[in-house]
């Protein structure tokens, strides 16, 4: 390679986010569960996010084994989010399950967007314009959304204005437990959190501005031969652009990269990340499902769950702490393909 070409390559590498280079990512995911340490005298039930093939990811070689009393794959009635369910009768001491699958995921680059938006009926997207328990779209949220989107007359213009505001006015708080719960009213007062928090801010503001939007719940793939990804869950957002389709946005990863690399909003690489995650996402993630206030199927004991991104289990009526895989107990392993 000539010195001139080498210099161009180095400059390009320094300017662009490293994840724009990857087109696809593949691997095997192995989820191992052992509920044997919990109360044997009560029935144990387990719900696991169950990824499916779509236009951006291919799921193959699905394998489930264990000593459960019964199991099956179900969906909820609102979002059709799939979940693997297993049940152990009371009195069973050893309660184990292994769920594995292969995945090939491609990155998404939605740009360029169409110059004109087609006509659309908000009634067709009512589910993605509605409030959730922790994501209201009235009151202070509505006022803020209208202020941010002032002067914007298109879905794309409103979605971009809210994306920019979210990138500029939130921050990643590494002390947040898990991915955060996405309590938007609290977050607007103190806009620090992790991916579910920042994505929830975006979705609530977008819906309040009349832009159909949703959170996407998933888990990241590793980049090494073998990695423990038990705590690698990740949430991003999508908005619906009429005449085009669902568009991914990930302001949470913008803020994560800023924190990890100590960038400010004025740094050139921050600008590149903001461009990349506006309509683009890397392939090192797997979509597990969507839906807030999700009604599990079969039903859990208690109210709907905030979201299903982590495994969920109950022993009797007691819900296990899904953010503590060591005591839950589960392990999720990535193996490179």
C-alpha positions in Angstrom: 0.0 0.0 0.0 1.4 3.4 -0.9 1.9 6.1 1.8 -0.9 8.1 0.2 -3.4 5.3 0.4 -2.3 4.4 3.9 -2.8 7.9 5.1 -6.4 8.0 3.6 -7.2 4.7 5.4 -5.9 6.0 8.7 -7.8 9.3 8.4 -11.0 7.4 7.5 -10.6 5.1 10.4 -10.2 8.0 12.8 -13.2 9.8 11.5 -15.8 7.1 11.1 -17.2 4.9 13.8 -15.7 1.5 13.8 -19.0 -0.3 13.6 -19.8 1.1 10.1 -17.3 -1.4 8.7 -19.3 -4.5 9.7 -22.0 -5.6 7.3 -23.0 -8.8 9.1 -22.3 -10.6 12.3 -23.0 -14.3 13.1 -22.8 -16.5 16.1 -24.4 -19.1 18.3 -26.3 -18.0 21.4 -26.6 -20.5 24.3 -28.9 -19.7 27.2 -28.6 -22.0 30.2 -31.1 -21.9 33.1 -31.0 -23.7 36.5 -33.8 -22.9 38.9 -32.9 -25.8 41.2 -31.9 -23.6 44.1 -35.3 -22.1 44.5 -38.3 -23.4 46.5 -38.9 -27.0 45.4 -42.4 -27.1 47.0 -43.8 -24.5 44.6 -44.3 -24.6 40.8 -41.6 -22.8 38.8 -42.4 -21.0 35.6 -40.0 -19.4 33.1 -40.5 -17.1 30.1 -37.6 -16.4 27.8 -37.4 -13.9 24.9 -37.6 -15.9 21.7 -36.0 -14.4 18.6 -37.4 -15.0 15.1 -36.2 -14.6 11.6 -37.0 -11.3 9.9 -35.5 -9.3 7.0 -32.6 -8.2 9.1 -31.7 -11.4 11.0 -31.9 -15.2 10.3 -32.4 -17.5 13.2 -31.6 -21.2 12.7 -30.7 -24.4 14.5 -33.0 -23.7 17.4 -32.6 -26.3 20.2 -34.4 -26.6 23.5 -33.8 -29.3 26.1 -34.4 -29.7 29.8 -36.3 -31.6 32.5 -39.3 -29.2 32.5 -42.8 -30.6 33.0 -44.1 -28.8 29.9 -43.0 -26.1 27.5 -44.0 -24.3 24.3 -43.5 -21.1 22.2 -46.3 -18.5 22.6 -46.9 -14.9 21.7 -48.7 -12.1 23.4 -52.0 -10.9 21.9 -51.1 -7.3 21.3 -47.6 -7.2 19.8 -47.2 -10.9 18.8 -43.9 -10.9 20.7 -42.7 -14.6 20.8 -41.6 -16.2 24.1 -40.4 -19.6 25.1 -42.3 -20.8 28.2 -41.4 -23.7 30.5 -43.0 -25.0 33.7 -41.8 -27.3 36.4 -44.3 -29.0 38.8 -43.9 -28.5 42.5 -41.7 -31.2 44.1 -39.2 -31.3 41.2 -35.7 -30.6 42.7 -33.7 -30.3 39.5 -35.0 -27.6 37.2 -32.8 -27.0 34.1 -33.3 -25.8 30.6 -30.9 -24.9 27.7 -32.0 -22.8 24.8 -29.7 -22.3 21.9 -29.8 -20.9 18.3 -27.6 -19.7 15.5 -28.0 -16.1 14.3 -26.9 -14.1 11.3 -27.6 -10.4 11.6 -27.1 -7.7 9.1 -26.5 -4.0 9.8 -29.1 -1.5 8.7 -28.5 1.7 6.8 -31.8 3.3 6.0 -30.6 6.4 4.2 -31.2 8.1 1.8 -34.8 8.7 2.8 -37.5 9.4 0.2 -37.9 13.1 -0.7 -41.7 13.0 -0.3 -43.8 11.2 2.3 -46.9 9.3 1.2 -50.3 9.9 2.7 -51.0 7.7 5.8 -53.7 7.2 8.3 -52.7 7.5 12.0 -55.5 5.0 12.9 -53.4 2.3 11.2 -50.6 2.9 13.7 -52.7 3.6 16.8 -50.7 1.1 18.8 -47.5 3.0 18.2 -49.0 6.4 18.9 -50.5 5.4 22.3 -49.2 6.1 25.8 -47.8 3.3 28.0 -47.7 3.1 31.8 -44.3 4.7 32.0 -44.4 6.5 28.7 -47.1 9.1 28.8 -47.7 11.4 25.8 -49.7 14.2 27.5 -48.9 16.9 29.9 -45.2 18.0 30.1 -44.2 15.3 27.6 -46.7 16.7 25.0 -45.5 20.3 25.7 -41.9 19.4 25.3 -42.5 17.4 22.1 -44.4 20.3 20.5 -41.6 22.6 21.4 -38.9 20.3 20.0 -40.9 19.7 16.8 -42.0 23.3 16.3 -41.9 24.2 12.6 -41.6 20.6 11.4 -44.4 19.6 9.1 -43.3 16.0 8.2 -42.9 12.8 10.1 -39.2 12.7 9.1 -38.6 16.3 10.2 -40.3 15.7 13.6 -38.5 12.3 14.1 -35.1 14.0 13.4 -35.7 16.9 15.6 -36.6 14.6 18.5 -33.6 12.4 17.8 -31.3 15.4 17.9 -32.8 16.7 21.1 -32.5 13.2 22.7 -28.8 13.0 21.7 -28.1 16.5 23.0 -30.1 16.4 26.3 -29.7 13.0 27.8 -26.7 11.2 29.2 -25.6 7.7 29.9 -25.6 7.0 33.7 -23.4 3.9 34.3 -25.0 3.5 37.8 -28.4 2.7 36.3 -29.4 -0.9 37.1 -29.8 -3.1 34.1 -31.0 -1.2 31.0 -33.2 1.1 33.0 -37.0 1.0 33.3 -37.9 3.9 31.0 -39.9 6.0 33.4 -40.3 9.0 31.2 -41.6 11.6 33.6 -38.7 10.9 36.0 -36.3 10.9 33.2 -37.3 14.3 31.9 -36.4 15.7 35.3 -33.1 13.8 35.4 -32.4 12.6 31.9 -29.6 10.1 32.8 -30.0 6.4 32.3 -29.2 3.5 30.0 -30.6 2.3 26.7 -34.2 1.5 27.7 -34.4 4.9 29.4 -33.0 6.9 26.5 -35.0 5.0 24.0 -38.2 5.4 26.0 -37.6 9.2 26.1 -37.4 9.2 22.3 -40.4 7.0 21.8 -42.6 9.0 24.2 -41.7 12.3 22.6 -42.1 11.0 19.1 -45.5 9.6 19.9 -46.5 12.8 21.5 -45.5 14.6 18.3 -47.6 12.3 16.2 -44.7 10.1 15.0 -45.4 6.3 15.3 -42.5 4.8 17.2 -41.6 1.8 19.3 -38.8 0.4 21.5 -37.0 -2.7 20.2 -35.6 -5.1 22.8 -32.6 -7.3 22.1 -29.2 -8.5 23.1 -25.7 -7.8 21.7 -23.5 -10.3 20.0 -19.9 -10.7 21.1 -16.9 -10.0 19.0 -14.6 -12.6 20.5 -14.5 -16.4 20.0 -16.5 -16.9 23.2 -18.0 -14.3 25.5 -20.4 -14.2 28.4 -23.2 -11.9 27.3 -25.6 -12.5 30.2 -25.8 -8.8 30.8 -25.5 -7.5 27.2 -29.1 -6.7 26.7 -29.8 -3.6 24.6 -32.8 -1.5 23.6 -33.0 0.9 20.7 -35.9 2.7 18.9 -37.7 2.8 15.6 -40.1 5.3 14.0 -42.4 4.7 11.1 -41.8 6.7 8.0 -44.8 6.7 5.6 -43.9 5.3 2.2 -40.7 3.8 3.5 -41.2 1.7 6.6 -39.7 1.3 10.1 -36.4 3.3 10.6 -34.0 2.5 13.5 -32.5 5.2 15.6 -30.2 4.7 18.6 -29.5 7.9 20.6 -28.6 5.6 23.5 -25.6 4.2 21.7 -24.6 7.7 20.7 -24.4 8.6 24.4 -22.8 5.3 25.3 -20.0 5.9 22.8 -19.6 9.5 24.0 -19.1 8.2 27.6 -16.8 5.3 26.7 -14.5 7.5 24.5 -14.9 10.7 26.5 -16.3 12.6 23.6 -18.3 15.9 23.8 -21.2 16.9 21.6 -18.8 19.1 19.6 -16.3 16.4 18.8 -16.2 15.3 15.2 -16.6 11.6 16.1 -19.7 12.4 18.1 -21.1 14.0 14.9 -20.3 10.8 13.0 -22.0 8.6 15.5 -25.0 10.7 15.4 -25.2 10.4 11.7 -24.6 6.7 11.8 -27.3 5.9 14.4 -29.8 8.2 12.7 -31.3 5.4 10.5 -28.5 3.0 10.9 -27.5 0.3 13.4 -24.7 -2.2 13.6 -25.1 -5.9 13.1 -23.8 -6.8 16.6 -27.3 -7.1 18.1 -30.2 -9.4 17.9 -33.9 -8.4 18.1 -35.7 -10.4 20.7 -39.1 -8.6 20.6 -41.0 -5.4 21.3 -43.9 -4.2 23.4 -44.3 -2.3 26.7 -46.8 -3.4 29.4 -46.6 -6.9 27.9 -49.1 -9.5 29.0 -47.1 -12.7 29.2 -48.5 -15.9 27.6 -49.3 -18.0 29.6 -50.1 -15.2 32.0 -47.8 -14.5 34.9 -49.0 -14.0 38.5 -49.4 -10.2 38.7 -49.6 -7.2 36.3 -48.2 -7.0 32.8 -44.4 -6.8 32.6 -42.7 -3.5 31.7 -40.9 -5.3 28.8 -39.5 -8.7 28.0 -35.8 -8.3 27.3 -34.4 -10.4 30.2 -35.7 -13.9 31.1 -38.6 -13.7 33.5 -39.4 -16.4 36.1 -41.7 -17.0 39.0 -41.5 -19.6 41.7 -45.0 -19.8 43.2 -46.0 -16.1 43.1 -42.5 -14.8 43.7 -40.8 -13.1 40.8 -37.1 -13.7 40.5 -34.7 -10.8 40.0 -33.9 -11.0 36.3 -31.1 -8.5 36.7 -29.1 -10.9 38.9 -28.2 -13.9 36.6 -26.0 -15.4 39.3 -29.0 -15.9 41.7 -31.8 -16.2 39.1 -29.8 -18.5 37.8 -28.9 -18.2 34.2 -26.0 -17.7 31.8 -26.0 -16.5 28.2 -23.0 -17.3 26.1 -22.0 -16.1 22.6 -19.8 -18.3 20.4 -18.5 -16.9 17.2 -19.4 -18.6 14.0 
